[in-house]
Amino acid sequence: MKDDKYLAMTSSFVARAEELLATGKKANLFYAALEVRMGIEARLQTYVHAHEEISRQVRNGWKISELSKTLEKSGKWATLVSEVEVISQGTGGSLSKLHYVPVSAELRQIGARLGDFLHYREGPVTRDESWWARILETVERGVRDLRVCAQATLLGPPLVNKADASKVDLKMEFHPDDPRFAALSALAEGNARITLKVSYFTVSEFYELNR
């Protein structure tokens, strides 16, 4: 595994988990489980931290269940996947597609299950082949669905600006290597005229299509 910077982005957690799984070593299975669980927490935290009206104390939480409840109570928990297509008004061509992808109920359950596997338990613990098979299957499902969730570049659904209804608020996060960041920055700096086409998908539909 490359000793590069340890990026705490959802896609980075996925990549490290995949590398660890590929070794086939049982010890690395635990580390892969940790990367998946941390990736789920990171995804939820980025969504929570995108909203300054949520108190700092609450935003600094880490429990998957508590972070989910925080988003629900704040009204920022979207039950649909949002897709924002950026279209050039000059050419009519599609310039980019951005997504907000909620952490699915199944993925949150996987995170909780991985926590059970990772917690230290005093006394003798039976880890026979069926136990290893269960943790492997849970980690693989976690990697699969976290990879889908990591496609999100939007940190919340698109919302109409309260001060100016002609504008839309989009909070985004890009991996440093994502070419869309430079392209969209150039559009913004050049004051290019664009149209935003917003589409919605159910969470289950989006995950199923992108697994």
C-alpha positions in Angstrom: 0.0 0.0 0.0 1.4 3.4 -0.9 2.4 5.6 2.0 0.7 8.7 0.6 -1.2 11.3 2.6 -4.0 9.9 4.6 -7.0 11.6 3.1 -10.1 11.5 5.2 -12.5 11.6 2.3 -15.2 8.9 1.7 -13.6 7.8 -1.5 -10.2 7.5 0.2 -11.6 5.2 2.9 -13.1 3.0 0.1 -9.8 2.8 -1.8 -7.9 1.8 1.3 -10.5 -0.8 2.3 -10.3 -2.3 -1.2 -6.5 -2.6 -1.0 -6.7 -4.2 2.4 -9.3 -6.7 1.2 -7.2 -7.6 -1.8 -4.4 -8.9 0.4 -6.6 -11.8 1.6 -5.1 -11.6 5.0 -7.4 -12.1 8.0 -5.6 -9.3 10.0 -6.2 -6.9 7.2 -9.9 -7.7 7.2 -10.1 -5.9 10.6 -8.4 -2.9 9.2 -10.6 -2.9 6.1 -13.7 -3.1 8.4 -12.3 0.0 10.3 -11.8 1.9 7.1 -15.4 1.2 6.0 -16.9 2.2 9.3 -14.8 5.4 9.4 -15.8 6.1 5.8 -19.5 5.9 6.8 -18.9 8.2 9.7 -16.9 10.6 7.5 -19.7 10.8 4.9 -22.3 11.6 7.6 -20.0 14.1 9.2 -19.4 16.0 6.0 -23.1 16.3 5.5 -23.6 17.5 9.1 -20.7 20.0 8.9 -22.0 21.5 5.7 -24.7 23.2 7.8 -23.4 25.9 10.1 -26.8 26.3 11.9 -26.2 22.9 13.5 -24.3 23.4 16.8 -20.6 22.7 17.0 -21.1 20.3 19.8 -23.5 18.2 17.8 -21.4 18.4 14.6 -18.4 17.0 16.4 -20.2 13.7 17.2 -19.1 10.5 15.6 -21.8 7.9 16.3 -23.6 6.8 13.1 -27.0 6.7 14.8 -26.5 10.2 16.4 -25.3 11.8 13.2 -28.3 10.4 11.3 -30.7 11.7 14.0 -29.0 15.2 13.8 -29.6 15.4 10.1 -33.2 14.3 10.5 -33.9 16.8 13.3 -32.3 19.6 11.4 -34.5 19.0 8.4 -31.4 18.5 6.2 -31.9 14.7 5.9 -33.0 14.1 2.3 -34.7 10.8 1.5 -33.9 11.1 -2.2 -30.7 11.2 -4.3 -30.4 14.5 -6.0 -28.7 14.8 -9.4 -27.7 18.2 -10.7 -26.7 18.4 -14.3 -24.8 21.5 -15.4 -25.8 22.4 -18.9 -24.1 25.1 -21.1 -26.6 27.7 -22.3 -24.3 28.4 -25.3 -24.1 24.9 -26.7 -26.8 23.0 -24.8 -24.3 20.4 -23.9 -23.9 18.7 -20.6 -20.8 19.9 -18.7 -21.0 17.9 -15.5 -23.3 15.9 -13.3 -23.2 16.3 -9.5 -24.9 14.1 -6.9 -26.1 14.2 -3.4 -26.3 10.6 -2.1 -27.8 10.0 1.4 -26.2 7.3 3.5 -28.7 4.4 3.0 -30.3 2.6 5.9 -28.6 -0.6 4.9 -25.2 1.1 4.9 -25.8 2.6 8.3 -26.7 -0.9 9.6 -23.5 -2.3 8.1 -21.6 0.4 10.0 -23.2 -0.6 13.2 -22.5 -4.3 12.5 -18.8 -3.6 11.8 -18.6 -1.8 15.2 -19.8 -5.0 16.8 -17.0 -6.9 15.1 -14.3 -4.4 16.0 -15.1 -3.9 19.7 -12.7 -5.8 22.1 -14.5 -8.5 24.0 -13.0 -9.9 27.2 -12.7 -13.6 27.5 -12.5 -16.4 24.9 -13.9 -15.5 21.5 -14.7 -18.2 19.0 -13.5 -17.1 15.6 -14.2 -20.2 13.4 -14.5 -20.1 9.6 -18.2 -19.1 9.8 -17.3 -16.1 11.9 -14.6 -15.0 9.4 -17.1 -15.5 6.6 -19.6 -13.3 8.3 -17.2 -10.4 8.8 -15.9 -10.8 5.2 -19.4 -10.6 3.8 -20.2 -7.6 5.9 -17.0 -5.7 4.9 -17.6 -6.5 1.2 -21.1 -5.2 1.3 -19.9 -2.1 3.1 -17.2 -1.4 0.5 -19.8 -2.0 -2.3 -22.3 0.5 -0.9 -19.8 3.0 0.5 -18.3 3.2 -3.1 -21.8 4.2 -4.3 -22.2 6.8 -1.5 -18.7 8.2 -2.3 -19.9 9.3 -5.7 -21.6 12.2 -4.0 -20.0 15.6 -4.6 -22.9 17.6 -3.2 -23.0 17.9 0.6 -26.8 18.4 0.6 -29.7 18.6 -1.8 -29.9 21.7 -4.0 -31.8 24.5 -2.2 -33.2 27.8 -3.4 -31.2 30.7 -1.9 -33.3 32.4 0.8 -32.1 35.9 -0.1 -32.3 35.5 -3.9 -34.8 33.0 -5.4 -32.9 33.1 -8.7 -29.9 31.4 -7.2 -29.4 27.9 -5.9 -27.2 26.9 -3.0 -24.8 24.1 -3.8 -22.3 22.9 -1.3 -19.7 20.7 -2.8 -16.7 18.5 -2.0 -14.3 17.1 -4.6 -11.4 14.8 -4.4 -8.1 16.7 -5.3 -7.8 14.6 -8.5 -11.3 15.1 -9.7 -11.1 17.0 -13.0 -14.6 18.4 -12.5 -13.3 20.8 -9.8 -11.1 22.7 -12.2 -13.8 22.7 -14.9 -16.5 24.1 -12.6 -14.1 26.6 -11.1 -13.2 27.9 -14.6 -17.0 28.2 -15.4 -17.5 30.3 -12.2 -14.5 32.5 -12.9 -15.6 33.1 -16.5 -19.2 33.9 -15.5 -20.4 31.3 -18.0 -24.2 31.1 -18.4 -25.4 27.7 -17.4 -28.7 25.9 -16.7 -29.0 23.4 -13.8 -31.3 20.4 -14.4 -32.3 18.7 -11.2 -33.5 15.1 -11.1 -34.3 12.8 -8.2 -34.0 9.1 -7.6 -35.0 6.9 -4.6 -32.1 5.9 -2.5 -32.7 2.2 -3.1 -32.9 2.7 -6.9 -29.7 4.7 -7.1 -27.7 2.2 -5.0 -29.0 -0.7 -7.0 -28.1 1.0 -10.3 -24.6 1.9 -9.2 -23.5 -1.2 -7.4 
